[in-house]
Amino acid sequence: MVAPQLAAVVSKLQTLSTSDHASVVSLNIFVALLCTCIVIGHLLEENRWMNESITALVIGLCTGVIILLTSGGKSSHLLVFSEDLFFIYLLPPIIFNAGFQVKKKQFFRNFITIMLFGAVGTLISCTVISLGVIQFFKQMDIGSLDIGDFLAIGAIFAATDSVCTLQVLNQDETPLLYSLVFGEGVVNDATSVVLFNAIQSFDLTNINPRIALEFIGSFFYLFLASTFLGVIVGLVSAYIIKTLYFGRHSTDREFALMMLMAYLSYIMAELFYLSGILTVFFCGIVMSHYTWHNVTESSRVTTKHAFATLSFVAETFIFLYVGMDALDIEKWRFVSDSPGTSVAVSSVLLALVMAGRAAFVFPLSFLSNLAKKSASEKISFRQQIIIWWAGLMRGAVSMALAYNQFTRLGHTQLRANAIMITSTITIVLFSTVVFGIITKRLIRFLLPHSKVTTSMLSDPSTPKSVTVPLLGSGQDSFEDGLGGIPRPSSIRALLTTPTHTVHHYWRKFDDAFMRPVFGGRGFVPFVPGSPTERSEHNQPQWQ
Protein backbone atom coordinates (compact mmCIF):
# COMPACT_ATOMS: atom_id res chain seq x y z
CA MET A 1 0.00 0.00 0.00
CA VAL A 2 2.85 2.33 0.89
CA ALA A 3 5.05 1.35 -2.06
CA PRO A 4 2.64 2.55 -4.82
CA GLN A 5 2.14 5.88 -3.03
CA LEU A 6 5.90 6.30 -2.65
CA ALA A 7 6.38 5.48 -6.31
CA ALA A 8 3.74 8.07 -7.26
CA VAL A 9 5.47 10.73 -5.14
CA VAL A 10 8.86 9.91 -6.70
CA SER A 11 7.34 10.08 -10.18
CA LYS A 12 5.77 13.46 -9.42
CA LEU A 13 9.07 14.81 -8.09
CA GLN A 14 10.86 13.62 -11.23
CA THR A 15 8.25 15.34 -13.37
CA LEU A 16 8.67 18.59 -11.42
CA SER A 17 12.45 18.28 -11.65
CA THR A 18 12.23 17.80 -15.42
CA SER A 19 9.87 20.78 -15.71
CA ASP A 20 12.18 22.98 -13.61
CA HIS A 21 15.17 21.94 -15.69
CA ALA A 22 13.27 22.76 -18.89
CA SER A 23 12.48 26.23 -17.49
CA VAL A 24 16.14 26.78 -16.65
CA VAL A 25 17.16 25.73 -20.16
CA SER A 26 14.56 28.12 -21.67
CA LEU A 27 15.77 31.02 -19.54
CA ASN A 28 19.39 30.30 -20.48
CA ILE A 29 18.55 30.36 -24.16
CA PHE A 30 16.46 33.52 -23.77
CA VAL A 31 19.19 35.42 -21.91
CA ALA A 32 21.72 34.30 -24.51
CA LEU A 33 19.40 35.63 -27.23
CA LEU A 34 19.13 38.97 -25.40
CA CYS A 35 22.93 39.18 -25.38
CA THR A 36 22.96 38.32 -29.09
CA CYS A 37 20.44 41.11 -29.81
CA ILE A 38 22.64 43.63 -27.98
CA VAL A 39 25.81 42.56 -29.83
CA ILE A 40 24.17 42.54 -33.27
CA GLY A 41 22.42 45.84 -32.51
CA HIS A 42 25.80 47.37 -31.71
CA LEU A 43 27.30 46.06 -34.97
CA LEU A 44 24.36 47.52 -36.92
CA GLU A 45 24.47 50.87 -35.09
CA GLU A 46 25.38 52.81 -38.23
CA ASN A 47 22.93 50.96 -40.46
CA ARG A 48 20.27 53.35 -41.70
CA TRP A 49 17.80 50.55 -42.39
CA MET A 50 17.87 48.51 -39.20
CA ASN A 51 17.15 49.43 -35.60
CA GLU A 52 17.33 47.29 -32.47
CA SER A 53 13.61 46.54 -32.34
CA ILE A 54 13.71 45.10 -35.87
CA THR A 55 16.89 43.17 -35.00
CA ALA A 56 15.21 41.61 -31.93
CA LEU A 57 12.11 40.73 -33.96
CA VAL A 58 14.15 39.04 -36.68
CA ILE A 59 16.24 37.10 -34.15
CA GLY A 60 13.03 36.05 -32.37
CA LEU A 61 11.52 34.85 -35.65
CA CYS A 62 14.65 32.88 -36.59
CA THR A 63 14.75 31.29 -33.14
CA GLY A 64 11.06 30.41 -33.44
CA VAL A 65 11.73 28.68 -36.77
CA ILE A 66 14.59 26.66 -35.26
CA ILE A 67 12.49 25.61 -32.25
CA LEU A 68 9.59 24.76 -34.56
CA LEU A 69 11.83 22.48 -36.65
CA THR A 70 13.56 20.81 -33.70
CA SER A 71 10.25 20.18 -31.88
CA GLY A 72 8.69 18.54 -34.92
CA GLY A 73 6.20 21.37 -35.46
CA LYS A 74 4.78 21.23 -31.93
CA SER A 75 6.04 24.55 -30.54
CA SER A 76 7.88 27.68 -31.65
CA HIS A 77 8.52 29.57 -28.42
CA LEU A 78 10.37 29.23 -25.15
CA LEU A 79 7.82 31.23 -23.17
CA VAL A 80 4.07 31.66 -23.69
CA PHE A 81 3.08 35.30 -24.29
CA SER A 82 1.48 36.71 -21.14
CA GLU A 83 -0.17 40.11 -20.98
CA ASP A 84 0.43 40.12 -17.21
CA LEU A 85 4.18 39.76 -17.72
CA PHE A 86 4.08 42.61 -20.22
CA PHE A 87 1.95 45.06 -18.22
CA ILE A 88 3.35 44.33 -14.75
CA TYR A 89 7.07 43.82 -15.36
CA LEU A 90 8.17 45.00 -18.82
CA LEU A 91 6.16 48.14 -19.55
CA PRO A 92 6.76 50.11 -16.27
CA PRO A 93 10.55 50.61 -16.68
CA ILE A 94 10.07 51.69 -20.30
CA ILE A 95 7.40 54.31 -19.55
CA PHE A 96 9.12 55.55 -16.38
CA ASN A 97 12.43 56.06 -18.19
CA ALA A 98 10.58 57.90 -20.95
CA GLY A 99 9.25 60.39 -18.38
CA PHE A 100 12.55 60.49 -16.49
CA GLN A 101 14.68 61.23 -19.58
CA VAL A 102 12.24 63.30 -21.65
CA LYS A 103 13.25 66.81 -22.65
CA LYS A 104 10.52 68.66 -20.86
CA LYS A 105 11.16 71.86 -22.79
CA GLN A 106 9.70 70.37 -25.96
CA PHE A 107 7.16 68.13 -24.23
CA PHE A 108 5.37 70.86 -22.27
CA ARG A 109 5.75 73.38 -25.04
CA ASN A 110 3.57 71.07 -27.18
CA PHE A 111 1.45 69.71 -24.34
CA ILE A 112 -1.93 70.75 -25.76
CA THR A 113 -1.12 69.29 -29.18
CA ILE A 114 0.12 66.08 -27.53
CA MET A 115 -3.12 65.76 -25.59
CA LEU A 116 -5.14 66.36 -28.77
CA PHE A 117 -3.24 63.62 -30.61
CA GLY A 118 -3.01 61.21 -27.68
CA ALA A 119 -6.53 61.42 -26.25
CA VAL A 120 -8.87 62.86 -28.90
CA GLY A 121 -6.90 61.28 -31.73
CA THR A 122 -7.04 57.85 -30.14
CA LEU A 123 -10.83 58.13 -29.76
CA ILE A 124 -11.16 59.11 -33.43
CA SER A 125 -8.88 56.28 -34.56
CA CYS A 126 -10.76 53.76 -32.40
CA THR A 127 -14.08 54.92 -33.87
CA VAL A 128 -12.87 54.68 -37.47
CA ILE A 129 -11.39 51.20 -36.97
CA SER A 130 -14.46 49.91 -35.09
CA LEU A 131 -16.88 51.17 -37.74
CA GLY A 132 -14.67 49.74 -40.46
CA VAL A 133 -14.46 46.25 -38.98
CA ILE A 134 -18.22 46.20 -38.37
CA GLN A 135 -18.75 47.05 -42.04
CA PHE A 136 -16.17 44.68 -43.59
CA PHE A 137 -15.97 41.71 -41.22
CA LYS A 138 -19.66 40.95 -41.54
CA GLN A 139 -18.99 40.24 -45.23
CA MET A 140 -16.15 37.82 -44.42
CA ASP A 141 -16.42 34.29 -43.10
CA ILE A 142 -14.33 34.64 -39.94
CA GLY A 143 -16.67 33.28 -37.29
CA SER A 144 -18.82 34.79 -34.57
CA LEU A 145 -17.77 38.21 -33.25
CA ASP A 146 -20.13 40.46 -31.29
CA ILE A 147 -20.26 44.26 -30.90
CA GLY A 148 -17.95 44.09 -27.90
CA ASP A 149 -15.32 42.31 -29.99
CA PHE A 150 -15.59 44.90 -32.78
CA LEU A 151 -15.15 47.81 -30.35
CA ALA A 152 -12.28 45.99 -28.62
CA ILE A 153 -10.57 45.61 -32.02
CA GLY A 154 -10.82 49.38 -32.42
CA ALA A 155 -9.10 49.93 -29.07
CA ILE A 156 -6.47 47.25 -29.79
CA PHE A 157 -5.37 48.72 -33.10
CA ALA A 158 -5.66 52.34 -31.98
CA ALA A 159 -2.67 51.70 -29.69
CA THR A 160 0.52 52.89 -31.38
CA ASP A 161 3.86 51.40 -30.43
CA SER A 162 5.73 54.20 -28.68
CA VAL A 163 8.70 51.90 -27.96
CA CYS A 164 9.44 51.25 -31.62
CA THR A 165 8.68 54.83 -32.66
CA LEU A 166 11.11 56.27 -30.10
CA GLN A 167 13.87 54.02 -31.44
CA VAL A 168 13.24 55.31 -34.97
CA LEU A 169 13.17 59.03 -34.17
CA ASN A 170 16.12 60.93 -32.69
CA GLN A 171 15.43 63.33 -29.82
CA ASP A 172 18.32 65.66 -30.73
CA GLU A 173 17.92 65.72 -34.51
CA THR A 174 14.12 66.11 -34.57
CA PRO A 175 13.05 67.51 -31.16
CA LEU A 176 9.60 68.71 -32.25
CA LEU A 177 8.70 65.45 -33.97
CA TYR A 178 10.12 63.40 -31.12
CA SER A 179 8.16 65.28 -28.47
CA LEU A 180 4.90 65.01 -30.43
CA VAL A 181 5.20 61.33 -31.34
CA PHE A 182 6.62 60.37 -27.95
CA GLY A 183 4.05 62.32 -25.94
CA GLU A 184 1.22 61.07 -28.12
CA GLY A 185 2.52 57.50 -27.72
CA VAL A 186 2.38 57.63 -23.91
CA VAL A 187 -1.07 59.25 -23.76
CA ASN A 188 -2.24 56.98 -26.61
CA ASP A 189 -1.22 53.82 -24.73
CA ALA A 190 -2.98 54.99 -21.59
CA THR A 191 -6.11 56.01 -23.54
CA SER A 192 -6.20 52.72 -25.46
CA VAL A 193 -5.93 50.66 -22.27
CA VAL A 194 -8.63 52.76 -20.57
CA LEU A 195 -10.89 52.39 -23.64
CA PHE A 196 -10.27 48.65 -23.75
CA ASN A 197 -11.08 48.21 -20.06
CA ALA A 198 -14.19 50.38 -20.39
CA ILE A 199 -15.40 48.32 -23.35
CA GLN A 200 -14.99 45.14 -21.32
CA SER A 201 -16.72 46.56 -18.23
CA PHE A 202 -19.68 48.42 -19.79
CA ASP A 203 -22.85 46.71 -20.99
CA LEU A 204 -22.69 47.39 -24.73
CA THR A 205 -25.95 45.64 -25.58
CA ASN A 206 -27.94 48.64 -24.37
CA ILE A 207 -26.05 51.84 -25.27
CA ASN A 208 -27.76 55.10 -24.30
CA PRO A 209 -26.72 58.72 -23.51
CA ARG A 210 -26.33 57.94 -19.80
CA ILE A 211 -23.79 55.20 -20.49
CA ALA A 212 -21.95 57.53 -22.90
CA LEU A 213 -21.71 60.25 -20.22
CA GLU A 214 -20.55 57.70 -17.65
CA PHE A 215 -17.89 56.54 -20.08
CA ILE A 216 -16.62 60.10 -20.68
CA GLY A 217 -16.65 60.87 -16.96
CA SER A 218 -14.78 57.64 -16.23
CA PHE A 219 -12.13 58.53 -18.80
CA PHE A 220 -11.46 62.02 -17.34
CA TYR A 221 -11.45 60.62 -13.81
CA LEU A 222 -8.88 57.98 -14.75
CA PHE A 223 -6.67 60.50 -16.52
CA LEU A 224 -6.69 63.11 -13.73
CA ALA A 225 -6.49 60.61 -10.87
CA SER A 226 -3.63 58.70 -12.52
CA THR A 227 -1.68 61.90 -13.13
CA PHE A 228 -2.28 63.11 -9.58
CA LEU A 229 -1.12 59.80 -8.08
CA GLY A 230 2.09 59.87 -10.11
CA VAL A 231 2.85 63.44 -9.02
CA ILE A 232 2.15 62.64 -5.35
CA VAL A 233 4.42 59.58 -5.30
CA GLY A 234 7.17 61.57 -7.02
CA LEU A 235 6.90 64.41 -4.51
CA VAL A 236 6.89 61.99 -1.55
CA SER A 237 10.09 60.37 -2.81
CA ALA A 238 11.70 63.80 -3.21
CA TYR A 239 10.69 64.89 0.30
CA ILE A 240 11.91 61.67 1.94
CA ILE A 241 15.30 61.70 0.22
CA LYS A 242 15.79 65.44 0.82
CA THR A 243 14.84 65.22 4.50
CA LEU A 244 16.62 62.00 5.54
CA TYR A 245 19.93 62.43 3.63
CA PHE A 246 20.41 58.78 2.73
CA GLY A 247 23.72 59.62 1.05
CA ARG A 248 25.46 60.25 4.38
CA HIS A 249 25.47 56.49 5.01
CA SER A 250 24.77 54.69 1.75
CA THR A 251 24.11 55.86 -1.78
CA ASP A 252 22.64 52.41 -2.48
CA ARG A 253 19.64 53.20 -0.29
CA GLU A 254 18.66 56.40 -2.05
CA PHE A 255 18.95 54.71 -5.46
CA ALA A 256 16.93 51.70 -4.23
CA LEU A 257 14.26 54.01 -2.79
CA MET A 258 13.94 55.92 -6.07
CA MET A 259 13.59 52.71 -8.08
CA LEU A 260 11.10 51.08 -5.71
CA MET A 261 8.92 54.18 -5.34
CA ALA A 262 8.82 54.55 -9.11
CA TYR A 263 7.52 50.99 -9.40
CA LEU A 264 5.23 51.57 -6.41
CA SER A 265 3.46 54.34 -8.32
CA TYR A 266 2.64 51.90 -11.13
CA ILE A 267 1.35 49.04 -8.97
CA MET A 268 -0.63 51.49 -6.79
CA ALA A 269 -2.37 52.74 -9.93
CA GLU A 270 -3.20 49.15 -10.87
CA LEU A 271 -4.39 48.53 -7.32
CA PHE A 272 -6.85 51.44 -7.54
CA TYR A 273 -7.89 50.54 -11.14
CA LEU A 274 -6.19 53.62 -12.59
CA SER A 275 -3.86 53.96 -15.59
CA GLY A 276 -0.44 52.77 -14.48
CA ILE A 277 1.09 54.09 -17.71
CA LEU A 278 0.13 57.71 -17.00
CA THR A 279 0.98 57.39 -13.30
CA VAL A 280 4.50 56.08 -13.76
CA PHE A 281 5.15 58.54 -16.61
CA PHE A 282 4.32 61.63 -14.54
CA CYS A 283 6.11 60.09 -11.56
CA GLY A 284 9.21 59.95 -13.77
CA ILE A 285 8.83 63.62 -14.73
CA VAL A 286 8.45 64.74 -11.11
CA MET A 287 11.36 62.56 -9.96
CA SER A 288 13.62 64.02 -12.63
CA HIS A 289 12.63 67.55 -11.58
CA TYR A 290 12.95 67.14 -7.80
CA THR A 291 14.16 63.75 -6.51
CA TRP A 292 17.07 63.36 -8.93
CA HIS A 293 18.64 66.60 -7.71
CA ASN A 294 18.35 65.56 -4.05
CA VAL A 295 20.63 62.53 -4.32
CA THR A 296 24.42 62.50 -4.31
CA GLU A 297 26.41 63.02 -7.50
CA SER A 298 27.30 59.33 -7.77
CA SER A 299 23.65 58.34 -7.38
CA ARG A 300 22.66 60.78 -10.13
CA VAL A 301 24.96 59.02 -12.56
CA THR A 302 23.82 55.60 -11.32
CA THR A 303 20.09 56.31 -11.57
CA LYS A 304 20.31 57.90 -15.00
CA HIS A 305 22.15 54.92 -16.50
CA ALA A 306 20.33 52.24 -14.49
CA PHE A 307 16.85 53.42 -15.55
CA ALA A 308 17.98 53.70 -19.16
CA THR A 309 19.50 50.20 -19.02
CA LEU A 310 16.36 48.63 -17.53
CA SER A 311 14.25 50.30 -20.21
CA PHE A 312 16.57 49.12 -22.96
CA VAL A 313 16.59 45.50 -21.75
CA ALA A 314 12.78 45.50 -21.38
CA GLU A 315 12.34 46.86 -24.92
CA THR A 316 14.66 44.21 -26.36
CA PHE A 317 12.91 41.50 -24.34
CA ILE A 318 9.50 42.57 -25.67
CA PHE A 319 10.45 42.47 -29.35
CA LEU A 320 12.34 39.20 -28.97
CA TYR A 321 9.33 37.81 -27.11
CA VAL A 322 6.88 38.94 -29.82
CA GLY A 323 9.10 37.60 -32.61
CA MET A 324 9.28 34.12 -31.06
CA ASP A 325 5.55 33.99 -30.30
CA ALA A 326 4.66 35.03 -33.85
CA LEU A 327 5.10 31.44 -35.06
CA ASP A 328 2.89 29.80 -32.43
CA ILE A 329 1.68 26.76 -34.36
CA GLU A 330 -1.50 26.39 -32.26
CA LYS A 331 -3.01 29.63 -33.58
CA TRP A 332 -1.81 29.29 -37.16
CA ARG A 333 -3.30 25.77 -37.39
CA PHE A 334 -6.82 27.26 -37.20
CA VAL A 335 -6.26 29.52 -40.21
CA SER A 336 -4.21 27.08 -42.30
CA ASP A 337 -7.35 25.89 -44.13
CA SER A 338 -8.25 29.45 -45.22
CA PRO A 339 -5.09 31.56 -45.62
CA GLY A 340 -6.91 33.92 -47.95
CA THR A 341 -9.30 34.96 -45.18
CA SER A 342 -6.41 35.64 -42.79
CA VAL A 343 -4.61 37.77 -45.40
CA ALA A 344 -7.83 39.67 -46.18
CA VAL A 345 -8.48 40.39 -42.48
CA SER A 346 -4.90 41.60 -41.97
CA SER A 347 -5.11 43.80 -45.07
CA VAL A 348 -8.42 45.36 -44.00
CA LEU A 349 -7.11 46.03 -40.50
CA LEU A 350 -3.90 47.60 -41.83
CA ALA A 351 -5.88 49.85 -44.19
CA LEU A 352 -8.18 50.89 -41.33
CA VAL A 353 -5.16 51.62 -39.11
CA MET A 354 -3.76 53.95 -41.80
CA ALA A 355 -7.14 55.59 -42.40
CA GLY A 356 -7.86 55.97 -38.69
CA ARG A 357 -4.54 57.69 -38.10
CA ALA A 358 -4.96 60.02 -41.07
CA ALA A 359 -8.45 60.89 -39.81
CA PHE A 360 -7.01 62.72 -36.81
CA VAL A 361 -3.36 63.65 -37.54
CA PHE A 362 -4.09 66.10 -40.36
CA PRO A 363 -7.31 67.72 -39.00
CA LEU A 364 -5.93 68.07 -35.45
CA SER A 365 -2.64 69.45 -36.80
CA PHE A 366 -4.66 72.05 -38.68
CA LEU A 367 -6.51 73.02 -35.48
CA SER A 368 -3.25 73.13 -33.54
CA ASN A 369 -1.66 75.42 -36.13
CA LEU A 370 -4.60 77.83 -35.91
CA ALA A 371 -3.74 78.47 -32.26
CA LYS A 372 -0.07 79.22 -33.01
CA LYS A 373 1.01 82.54 -34.46
CA SER A 374 4.70 81.85 -34.99
CA ALA A 375 5.54 79.91 -38.15
CA SER A 376 8.34 78.06 -36.32
CA GLU A 377 5.80 76.63 -33.84
CA LYS A 378 3.43 75.31 -36.49
CA ILE A 379 3.48 71.71 -37.70
CA SER A 380 4.38 71.72 -41.38
CA PHE A 381 2.73 69.34 -43.84
CA ARG A 382 5.96 67.35 -44.16
CA GLN A 383 6.12 66.96 -40.40
CA GLN A 384 2.48 65.86 -40.37
CA ILE A 385 3.31 63.12 -42.89
CA ILE A 386 6.14 61.88 -40.65
CA ILE A 387 3.89 61.94 -37.56
CA TRP A 388 1.22 60.01 -39.46
CA TRP A 389 3.73 57.46 -40.76
CA ALA A 390 5.71 56.99 -37.53
CA GLY A 391 2.51 56.28 -35.59
CA LEU A 392 1.44 53.46 -37.92
CA MET A 393 3.60 50.93 -36.07
CA ARG A 394 1.88 48.52 -33.71
CA GLY A 395 3.62 46.51 -31.01
CA ALA A 396 3.39 44.71 -27.72
CA VAL A 397 0.49 46.81 -26.34
CA SER A 398 -1.71 45.70 -29.24
CA MET A 399 -0.47 42.12 -28.78
CA ALA A 400 -1.23 42.13 -25.05
CA LEU A 401 -4.73 43.57 -25.51
CA ALA A 402 -5.49 41.11 -28.33
CA TYR A 403 -4.39 38.16 -26.19
CA ASN A 404 -6.51 39.49 -23.33
CA GLN A 405 -9.60 39.71 -25.54
CA PHE A 406 -9.25 36.63 -27.74
CA THR A 407 -7.37 34.00 -25.68
CA ARG A 408 -7.51 32.23 -22.34
CA LEU A 409 -4.07 32.04 -20.71
CA GLY A 410 -2.44 32.41 -24.12
CA HIS A 411 -4.50 29.64 -25.78
CA THR A 412 -7.58 29.68 -27.99
CA GLN A 413 -9.83 27.03 -29.53
CA LEU A 414 -12.12 29.30 -31.58
CA ARG A 415 -11.43 29.99 -35.25
CA ALA A 416 -12.51 33.65 -35.13
CA ASN A 417 -10.27 34.33 -32.12
CA ALA A 418 -7.34 32.55 -33.78
CA ILE A 419 -7.80 34.67 -36.92
CA MET A 420 -7.73 37.87 -34.84
CA ILE A 421 -4.58 36.78 -32.98
CA THR A 422 -2.72 35.80 -36.16
CA SER A 423 -3.86 39.03 -37.87
CA THR A 424 -2.59 41.05 -34.93
CA ILE A 425 0.77 39.24 -35.09
CA THR A 426 0.96 39.86 -38.86
CA ILE A 427 0.26 43.59 -38.50
CA VAL A 428 2.73 43.97 -35.63
CA LEU A 429 5.51 42.26 -37.61
CA PHE A 430 4.74 44.02 -40.89
CA SER A 431 4.33 47.51 -39.42
CA THR A 432 7.38 47.25 -37.17
CA VAL A 433 9.72 45.94 -39.85
CA VAL A 434 8.43 47.68 -43.00
CA PHE A 435 7.27 50.99 -41.53
CA GLY A 436 10.23 51.02 -39.11
CA ILE A 437 12.71 50.63 -41.97
CA ILE A 438 11.05 53.26 -44.17
CA THR A 439 10.64 55.84 -41.37
CA LYS A 440 14.36 56.64 -41.20
CA ARG A 441 14.56 57.16 -44.95
CA LEU A 442 11.35 59.19 -44.91
CA ILE A 443 12.69 61.56 -42.25
CA ARG A 444 15.93 62.08 -44.17
CA PHE A 445 13.98 62.71 -47.38
CA LEU A 446 11.36 65.08 -45.98
CA LEU A 447 13.56 66.78 -43.38
CA PRO A 448 17.23 66.75 -44.40
CA HIS A 449 19.63 66.88 -41.45
CA SER A 450 20.78 70.45 -42.07
CA LYS A 451 17.21 71.74 -42.30
CA VAL A 452 16.16 69.89 -39.16
CA THR A 453 18.93 71.28 -37.02
CA THR A 454 18.65 74.86 -38.26
CA SER A 455 14.87 75.16 -38.27
CA MET A 456 14.17 73.44 -34.97
CA LEU A 457 17.19 74.04 -32.82
CA SER A 458 18.76 77.31 -33.91
CA ASP A 459 16.05 79.28 -35.60
CA PRO A 460 17.03 82.92 -35.09
CA SER A 461 13.39 83.99 -35.28
CA THR A 462 12.51 81.89 -32.25
CA PRO A 463 12.89 83.90 -29.02
CA LYS A 464 14.30 82.29 -25.91
CA SER A 465 11.04 82.73 -24.08
CA VAL A 466 9.28 80.44 -26.55
CA THR A 467 11.56 77.50 -25.79
CA VAL A 468 11.23 77.70 -22.01
CA PRO A 469 9.78 74.63 -20.31
CA LEU A 470 6.75 74.45 -18.08
CA LEU A 471 8.73 72.38 -15.61
CA GLY A 472 12.40 72.97 -15.02
CA SER A 473 14.56 70.30 -16.55
CA GLY A 474 15.60 67.31 -14.54
CA GLN A 475 18.74 66.59 -16.49
CA ASP A 476 18.51 69.04 -19.37
CA SER A 477 20.40 72.28 -19.16
CA PHE A 478 18.15 75.06 -20.34
CA GLU A 479 17.92 76.89 -17.04
CA ASP A 480 19.61 80.00 -18.36
CA GLY A 481 16.68 80.68 -20.62
CA LEU A 482 14.40 81.17 -17.63
CA GLY A 483 15.61 84.64 -16.94
CA GLY A 484 14.16 85.86 -20.20
CA ILE A 485 10.51 85.35 -19.23
CA PRO A 486 8.88 88.75 -18.91
CA ARG A 487 6.12 89.29 -16.41
CA PRO A 488 2.80 89.96 -18.19
CA SER A 489 1.99 93.65 -17.91
CA SER A 490 -1.69 93.48 -18.83
CA ILE A 491 -4.68 91.24 -19.36
CA ARG A 492 -4.03 91.50 -23.09
CA ALA A 493 -0.51 90.15 -22.64
CA LEU A 494 -1.90 87.35 -20.50
CA LEU A 495 -4.31 86.33 -23.26
CA THR A 496 -1.88 86.69 -26.18
CA THR A 497 1.05 84.87 -24.54
CA PRO A 498 -0.53 82.34 -22.16
CA THR A 499 2.39 79.91 -22.44
CA HIS A 500 4.90 82.53 -21.34
CA THR A 501 2.59 83.59 -18.52
CA VAL A 502 2.21 80.05 -17.23
CA HIS A 503 6.00 79.68 -17.30
CA HIS A 504 6.45 82.89 -15.34
CA TYR A 505 4.02 82.04 -12.57
CA TRP A 506 5.10 78.41 -12.42
CA ARG A 507 8.72 79.46 -11.88
CA LYS A 508 7.71 81.85 -9.12
CA PHE A 509 5.56 79.21 -7.42
CA ASP A 510 8.22 76.52 -7.85
CA ASP A 511 11.01 78.68 -6.41
CA ALA A 512 8.92 80.06 -3.54
CA PHE A 513 7.05 76.96 -2.36
CA MET A 514 8.01 73.70 -4.09
CA ARG A 515 11.81 73.67 -4.10
CA PRO A 516 12.25 74.72 -0.46
CA VAL A 517 10.17 71.69 0.54
CA PHE A 518 10.98 69.10 -2.13
CA GLY A 519 14.44 70.18 -3.29
CA GLY A 520 15.36 70.21 -6.94
CA ARG A 521 17.90 72.05 -9.08
CA GLY A 522 20.36 73.90 -6.88
CA PHE A 523 19.82 71.63 -3.88
CA VAL A 524 23.12 70.07 -2.74
CA PRO A 525 22.79 67.07 -0.41
CA PHE A 526 24.94 67.31 2.73
CA VAL A 527 27.20 64.25 2.84
CA PRO A 528 29.89 64.02 5.57
CA GLY A 529 33.35 63.90 4.06
CA SER A 530 32.14 65.03 0.67
CA PRO A 531 33.80 67.87 -1.31
CA THR A 532 30.75 70.00 -0.57
CA GLU A 533 31.18 69.64 3.19
CA ARG A 534 34.95 70.31 3.05
CA SER A 535 34.47 73.43 0.93
CA GLU A 536 31.83 74.72 3.36
CA HIS A 537 34.07 73.89 6.33
CA ASN A 538 37.02 75.80 4.82
CA GLN A 539 35.00 78.94 4.07
CA PRO A 540 35.72 82.03 6.23
CA GLN A 541 33.38 82.40 9.18
CA TRP A 542 32.24 85.89 8.16
CA GLN A 543 30.75 84.48 4.95
Disulfide bonds with the S-S distance in Angstrom:
none
